[in-house]
């Protein structure tokens, strides 16, 4: 039986540059679910804004977003499609 997947966008704000390596490790761990990634360094405010498009089972998306949100100086919010 095929597992149902959902499409989602995870919006990430990185306020602590030191957390970038840990964030990249998490994203690499979930790499097979990532459709695309866009990163914008906002130098004037000293933050990085990243959006990740994913297609994965609901529990995988929740686990990834939770791991990202627990990193120090990093926040994440997820928006799901109706599909």
ABEGO torsion letter per residue (X at the ends): XBBBBBBBBBBBBBABAAAAAAAAAAAAAAAAABABBBBBBBAAAGBBBBBBBBBBBAAAAAAAAAAAAABBGBBBBBBBBAX
